Amino acid sequence: MLATALPLPLTATRPAWLAVALADLDAVHQDHLHCERKAAQSALSLVRSYPDRAELVLAVARLAHEETAHVVQVSQLLGRRGVDATLDHGDEYAAALRELCRRREPERLLDRLLVFALIEARSAERLALLAGAIPDPATAALYKALAAAEVRHRDTFLELAEQAAPATWRERLAELARAEAAIVDALPVRPRIH
């Protein structure tokens, strides 16, 4: 297991977020469906960008497979609740983090891996909060399992970042984690995963 001295996420979600999320769980589940789809697409984008990195390709392809299974699970949850999926209206949080990625290689690879790790970490934190507060036992169990998966995904991205840049990944992670905390603090509290 990867050991990092930096807790991820660096700052905790504001308590108001859980109250807002619980007040409109359908909106949270609808947003969560899109988050899982985008996580699978992001992982596969690494396969497209770095096909020559066999270990990375294998790791992120497995991760994308699991994220796709999560799309199915969240879609089924919406179906059980009698709720239709909505259009994806974008994710300002993820977009702001992606803007921090440097454009030249090999820094770009490192930044993408670390940004994906930070997104997974924030998702894990919020899914765990929901798991502890949702009154329906089946939904709470699903969110607990999904939170654990997001922690594994965070660690996968961190391990790949360590392999890509053993001398610099921790320092860059600290920089990006501080930026992620500022992004979260600046966003309004909404019934969304991010």
Secondary structure, DSSP 8 states (H G I E B T S, - for coil): ----SS-SSSS---HHHHHHHHHTHHHHHHHHHHHHHHHHHHHHHHHHH-TT-HHHHHHHHHHHHHHHHHHHHHHHHHHHTT---------HHHHHHHTTS-SSTTHHHHHHHHHHHHHHHHHHHHHHHHHHH-S-HHHHHHHHHHHHHHHHHHHHHHHHHHHH-TTTHHHHHHHHHHHHHHHHHHS---SS--
